[in-house]
Amino acid sequence: MRQNRFKFHFIFNLILALAFFNTATAQEKKVAPTPTELYKEIEQMDEIMFEAFNKKEFEKFKSLFTEDLEWFQDNGGLLSYETVFTNFSNMFNNENKLTRKLVKGTLEVHPIKDYGAIEIGVHEFRHMENGKEEIGTFKFLMIWQKKDNQWKISRVISYDH
């Protein structure tokens, strides 16, 4: 009798352990690795875009976005291409020097089959206001479309302002 009880407890505990292990591994996040080439391409496009932004090269900056652009901002709602570039034109003509820098180690790139890539990261904006440097750190997600071998941004989500 004792031996049967031992077998029962042993088998019961083994089944529980296997069930727990199976559940734990089933909940693991399975993400396909980003191809290195894609990561480097998007990283380079990010650098090109924000070099144009930092130098206030409006036409170069604007050329990196699709005309059907949708820009979602947590504190501003959905903005159209026209609104976004009216705002950037005003900003670039302003005398304040606003600069953007990607926060090191935050860049993520994920492929979108037959379309392009998702870029996720954190960036820092700096400018002088009333003689004092203001620094803001925000999160972003950009959808890059690759069409005719050219990368352009079609969607932006800017949040955590």
C-alpha positions in Angstrom: 0.0 0.0 0.0 2.8 2.4 0.9 4.6 1.7 -2.4 1.4 2.5 -4.4 0.9 5.7 -2.5 4.5 6.6 -3.2 4.1 5.9 -6.9 0.9 7.9 -7.0 2.5 10.9 -5.4 5.6 10.6 -7.5 3.6 10.4 -10.8 1.2 13.2 -9.6 4.1 15.5 -8.8 5.9 14.7 -12.1 2.7 15.5 -14.0 2.4 18.8 -12.1 6.0 19.7 -12.8 5.7 18.9 -16.5 2.4 20.9 -16.7 4.0 23.9 -15.0 7.1 23.7 -17.2 5.0 23.4 -20.4 2.9 26.5 -19.3 5.9 28.5 -18.5 7.6 27.8 -21.8 4.4 28.4 -23.7 4.3 31.9 -22.3 7.8 32.8 -23.5 8.0 35.7 -25.9 9.0 34.3 -29.3 10.3 37.1 -31.5 12.1 36.5 -34.7 15.6 38.1 -34.7 15.9 41.2 -36.8 18.3 40.8 -39.7 21.5 42.8 -39.1 21.3 44.4 -42.5 17.7 45.7 -41.8 18.7 47.0 -38.4 21.7 48.9 -39.9 19.5 50.3 -42.7 16.9 51.7 -40.3 19.6 53.0 -37.9 21.2 54.8 -40.8 17.8 56.2 -42.0 17.2 57.5 -38.4 20.6 59.2 -38.5 19.9 60.8 -41.9 16.4 62.0 -40.9 17.5 63.6 -37.6 20.7 65.1 -39.1 18.3 66.9 -41.4 16.1 67.8 -38.5 19.0 69.1 -36.4 20.4 71.1 -39.3 16.9 72.5 -40.1 17.1 71.1 -43.7 13.3 71.2 -44.2 13.1 69.8 -47.8 15.5 66.9 -47.0 13.6 66.1 -43.8 10.2 66.3 -45.5 11.3 64.0 -48.3 11.7 61.1 -45.8 8.0 60.9 -45.2 5.2 59.5 -47.4 2.4 61.9 -48.4 -0.2 59.7 -46.7 1.6 60.1 -43.4 -0.4 59.7 -40.2 1.3 61.1 -37.1 -0.2 60.1 -33.7 0.9 62.1 -30.7 -0.4 61.3 -27.2 -0.8 65.0 -26.4 -1.9 66.2 -29.8 -4.0 63.4 -31.4 -3.9 62.4 -35.1 -2.0 64.8 -37.4 -2.0 64.8 -41.2 0.9 65.3 -43.5 0.0 68.9 -44.1 -0.4 69.7 -40.4 2.8 68.0 -39.5 4.9 69.9 -42.1 3.3 73.2 -41.4 4.3 72.7 -37.7 7.8 71.6 -38.7 8.2 74.6 -41.1 7.2 77.0 -38.3 9.6 75.1 -35.9 12.5 75.3 -38.4 11.9 79.0 -38.9 12.0 79.6 -35.2 15.2 80.9 -33.8 15.4 78.3 -31.0 17.9 75.5 -31.8 16.0 72.3 -31.1 18.1 69.1 -31.4 17.3 65.4 -31.3 19.4 62.5 -30.2 18.5 58.8 -30.1 19.1 57.4 -26.6 21.9 54.9 -26.9 20.7 51.3 -26.5 17.0 51.9 -27.1 16.7 51.3 -30.8 14.6 48.3 -31.8 13.9 47.3 -35.4 11.4 44.7 -36.5 10.6 43.7 -40.1 7.2 44.0 -41.7 6.8 41.5 -44.5 6.4 43.0 -48.0 6.3 46.5 -46.6 9.2 47.7 -44.5 10.1 47.9 -40.8 9.0 49.1 -37.4 11.5 51.4 -35.5 11.0 51.7 -31.8 13.1 53.8 -29.5 13.6 56.6 -27.0 14.9 60.0 -28.1 15.9 63.2 -26.3 15.2 66.7 -27.5 17.1 69.7 -26.2 16.6 73.4 -26.6 17.3 76.7 -24.8 14.4 78.4 -23.1 14.8 81.6 -21.1 18.5 81.0 -20.9 18.1 77.5 -19.6 18.6 74.2 -21.4 15.4 72.2 -21.5 15.7 68.4 -22.1 12.7 66.1 -22.9 12.9 62.4 -23.3 10.1 60.7 -25.2 9.2 57.3 -26.8 8.5 56.8 -30.4 7.4 54.1 -32.9 7.9 54.7 -36.7 6.7 52.6 -39.6 9.2 52.7 -42.4 8.0 51.8 -45.9 10.5 50.6 -48.5 9.3 51.4 -52.0 11.4 51.5 -55.2 14.4 50.9 -52.9 13.8 54.0 -50.9 12.9 54.2 -47.2 10.1 56.6 -46.1 8.1 56.9 -42.9 4.4 56.4 -43.3 3.3 56.3 -39.6 4.6 57.8 -36.4 3.5 57.3 -32.9 5.1 59.7 -30.4 4.2 59.2 -26.8 5.2 59.5 -23.1 5.3 63.3 -23.2 
